[in-house]
């Protein structure tokens, strides 16, 4: 983190004695963490430094634990924080992060004493306690944390987090709900990455109508306005497949284009 002191070292030094929806909304506002990224999110993600290896996660519920354990498993140093002693003890026992600390994140002095203001990126995973979530986010921004990512549990919560300075807000329940609705209505679509509200990259099962036909015969770009990026066979993807290759049922194809054109596919 440049010339700033190592926040995890700072934490260690200072705690040596401590152990411990509607379809319209889905279409227009689905944003991404794990699933979809819209254009307004790209500016935030571009600002994240690739060399940043340390994160703090405040709130060790299901969402916070998942973030901690995934980052920790990828080799990053993570400081987990919660007010609940049982959750802190459980996190220590499960070893989901390098360090775990019990503190009240609504108190700026507690955050400062733990060295959390020295982190470049902090995730506020307090979803069900609106006041604590908003106060913590505000404290982090006023304390100088560059990137604050916060979890929202409602539309109102999302707006309030943005008002107090959250750099990026995720809404897992809404995103999963929208995703489930899409899966139920288009079961052939296995994965979807929204580029913006009108354009996507989708991974889908080869339609029955395409079975046995070559890519050249299908002429997907002319007929559907889509570009075929890859074809998946036997757990491997072939990027930019040749025009003479035949598609078969059970295989997977990846296309990019407008949602309107994707919906015209015979699936």
C-alpha positions in Angstrom: 0.0 0.0 0.0 2.7 2.5 -1.0 4.3 4.3 1.9 1.4 3.5 4.2 2.1 1.1 7.1 1.0 -2.5 6.7 -2.5 -2.5 8.3 -2.3 -6.2 9.3 1.0 -5.5 11.0 -0.5 -2.5 12.6 -3.4 -4.7 13.8 -1.1 -7.3 15.2 0.9 -4.7 17.1 -2.2 -3.1 18.5 -4.0 -6.4 19.5 -1.3 -8.6 20.9 -3.4 -9.2 24.0 -6.6 -10.0 22.1 -7.8 -13.4 20.7 -10.4 -12.6 19.3 -38.4 -7.8 -7.6 -39.8 -7.1 -10.5 -38.6 -8.0 -14.0 -38.1 -4.3 -14.8 -35.8 -3.8 -11.8 -33.9 -7.0 -12.8 -33.3 -5.8 -16.3 -32.5 -2.2 -15.5 -30.6 -2.4 -12.3 -28.9 -5.8 -12.0 -25.3 -5.1 -11.1 -22.4 -7.3 -10.4 -20.3 -9.0 -7.9 -19.7 -12.5 -9.1 -22.4 -12.3 -11.7 -23.0 -9.0 -13.6 -21.0 -5.8 -14.1 -22.6 -2.7 -15.6 -20.8 0.2 -17.0 -21.1 2.4 -13.9 -19.3 -0.4 -12.0 -16.3 -0.5 -14.4 -14.9 2.8 -13.2 -14.8 1.5 -9.6 -13.2 -1.8 -10.6 -10.6 -0.1 -12.7 -9.6 1.9 -9.7 -8.7 -1.2 -7.7 -5.0 -1.9 -7.7 -4.0 -5.4 -8.8 -1.1 -5.4 -6.3 -3.4 -4.8 -3.3 -3.1 -8.0 -1.3 -4.9 -7.1 1.9 -8.5 -6.7 2.7 -10.7 -6.2 5.8 -14.2 -7.7 6.0 -16.6 -6.2 8.5 -19.5 -8.5 9.4 -19.0 -12.3 9.6 -22.4 -13.6 8.6 -22.9 -15.9 5.6 -21.9 -13.3 3.1 -19.0 -11.9 5.0 -17.6 -15.4 5.7 -17.9 -16.3 2.1 -15.9 -13.2 1.1 -13.3 -13.9 3.8 -12.8 -17.6 3.0 -12.6 -17.0 -0.8 -10.0 -14.2 -0.5 -8.1 -16.2 2.1 -8.2 -19.3 -0.2 -6.8 -17.2 -3.1 -3.8 -16.3 -1.0 -4.8 -12.8 0.1 -4.4 -11.5 3.7 -7.7 -10.8 5.3 -8.8 -9.3 8.5 -12.3 -10.4 9.6 -14.2 -8.2 12.0 -17.5 -8.6 13.9 -19.1 -7.5 17.1 -20.4 -11.0 18.0 -17.9 -13.0 20.0 -19.3 -16.3 18.8 -18.9 -15.4 15.2 -15.3 -14.2 15.8 -14.5 -17.5 17.7 -16.1 -19.5 14.9 -14.1 -17.6 12.2 -10.9 -18.3 14.1 -11.8 -21.9 14.5 -12.6 -22.3 10.8 -9.5 -20.3 9.8 -11.4 -18.3 7.1 -9.0 -15.4 7.4 -5.4 -14.6 8.6 -6.7 -12.5 11.5 -10.0 -12.0 13.2 -11.0 -9.2 15.6 -14.0 -8.4 17.7 -14.9 -4.7 17.8 -17.8 -2.3 17.3 -17.4 -0.8 13.8 -19.8 2.0 14.6 -17.1 3.5 16.8 -14.5 5.4 14.7 -11.9 5.1 17.5 -12.2 1.3 17.5 -11.6 1.2 13.8 -8.6 3.5 14.0 -7.1 1.6 17.0 -7.3 -1.6 15.0 -5.6 0.0 12.0 -8.6 -0.6 9.7 -8.3 3.0 8.3 -5.0 1.9 6.8 -6.6 -0.7 4.5 -7.1 0.3 0.9 -10.2 -1.9 0.5 -12.8 -2.7 3.1 -15.9 -4.8 2.6 -18.9 -3.9 4.8 -20.8 -7.2 4.9 -23.4 -6.0 7.5 -26.6 -6.5 5.6 -29.4 -6.9 8.2 -28.6 -4.1 10.5 -29.2 -0.9 8.5 -28.0 1.6 11.1 -24.7 -0.3 11.8 -24.1 -0.8 8.1 -24.5 2.9 7.2 -22.6 4.2 10.2 -19.7 1.8 9.5 -19.6 2.8 5.9 -19.6 6.5 6.8 -16.8 5.9 9.4 -14.6 4.2 6.9 -14.9 6.9 4.3 -14.3 9.6 6.8 -11.3 7.6 8.1 -9.8 7.8 4.6 -10.4 4.2 3.3 -10.0 4.4 -0.5 -12.4 1.6 -1.5 -15.5 0.7 0.5 -17.7 -2.0 -0.8 -21.0 -2.4 1.1 -23.7 -5.0 1.1 -27.3 -3.7 0.8 -30.4 -5.6 1.9 -33.1 -3.3 0.3 -33.4 -0.6 -2.3 -33.6 2.0 0.5 -30.5 0.6 2.1 -28.7 0.7 -1.2 -29.5 4.4 -1.7 -28.4 5.3 1.8 -25.1 3.5 1.4 -24.5 5.4 -1.8 -25.4 8.7 0.0 -22.8 8.2 2.7 -20.0 7.4 0.3 -19.9 3.7 -0.5 -17.8 3.3 -3.6 -19.6 0.1 -4.7 -22.8 -1.5 -3.4 -23.8 -5.1 -3.9 -27.3 -6.5 -3.4 -26.9 -10.3 -3.4 -30.5 -11.2 -2.7 -31.8 -9.1 -5.6 -29.1 -10.3 -8.0 -29.7 -13.9 -7.1 -33.5 -13.4 -7.5 -33.1 -11.9 -11.0 -30.7 -14.7 -11.9 -33.1 -17.4 -10.7 -36.0 -15.9 -12.7 -33.8 -15.9 -15.8 -32.8 -19.6 -15.3 -36.5 -20.6 -14.8 -37.6 -18.8 -18.0 -34.5 -19.7 -20.1 -33.2 -23.0 -18.7 -30.8 -23.4 -21.7 -28.9 -20.4 -20.6 -26.3 -21.6 -18.1 -24.4 -18.4 -17.3 -25.0 -14.7 -18.1 -22.7 -11.7 -17.9 -24.4 -8.4 -18.4 -22.2 -5.8 -20.1 -24.9 -3.2 -19.7 -28.7 -3.3 -19.4 -29.0 -4.1 -23.1 -26.0 -6.3 -24.0 -24.7 -9.6 -22.5 -22.4 -12.5 -22.9 -24.2 -15.8 -22.4 -23.2 -19.4 -22.1 -26.0 -21.7 -23.3 -26.7 -25.3 -24.4 -26.6 -25.8 -28.2 -30.2 -25.5 -29.3 -31.8 -28.6 -30.8 -32.4 -26.7 -34.0 -28.6 -26.2 -34.4 -27.8 -29.9 -33.9 -25.5 -31.3 -36.6 -25.2 -28.1 -38.5 -21.9 -26.3 -39.1 -21.1 -22.8 -37.8 -21.0 -21.6 -41.4 -24.5 -23.1 -42.1 -26.0 -21.5 -39.1 -24.6 -18.0 -40.0 -25.4 -16.8 -36.5 -24.1 -13.3 -37.0 -26.4 -12.6 -40.0 -29.5 -14.5 -38.8 -29.4 -13.4 -35.1 -27.0 -10.5 -34.9 -24.8 -12.4 -32.5 -21.1 -13.3 -32.4 -20.1 -16.8 -31.5 -17.1 -16.6 -29.1 -16.5 -20.2 -28.1 -17.8 -23.8 -28.2 -17.5 -26.1 -25.2 -16.8 -29.8 -25.6 -15.8 -32.3 -22.9 -15.0 -29.7 -20.3 -12.9 -27.7 -22.7 -13.7 -24.5 -24.6 -12.5 -23.8 -28.2 -12.2 -20.1 -28.7 -13.1 -18.7 -32.1 -14.2 -22.1 -33.5 -13.7 -22.8 -37.2 -16.7 -22.2 -39.6 -16.7 -25.9 -40.7 -17.2 -27.3 -37.2 -20.5 -28.9 -36.4 -22.5 -28.2 -33.3 -24.1 -31.0 -31.4 -26.7 -31.4 -28.6 -25.1 -31.5 -25.2 -22.4 -29.0 -26.2 -22.1 -25.5 -25.0 -21.8 -22.3 -27.0 -20.9 -18.8 -25.8 -22.3 -15.8 -27.7 -22.2 -12.0 -27.3 -24.8 -9.5 -28.5 -27.9 -7.6 -27.6 -30.4 -9.1 -25.2 -33.1 -8.6 -27.8 -31.1 -10.8 -30.3 -30.2 -13.4 -27.6 -33.9 -13.8 -26.9 -34.5 -14.6 -30.6 -32.4 -17.8 -30.3 -34.5 -21.0 -30.6 -34.0 -22.0 -26.9 
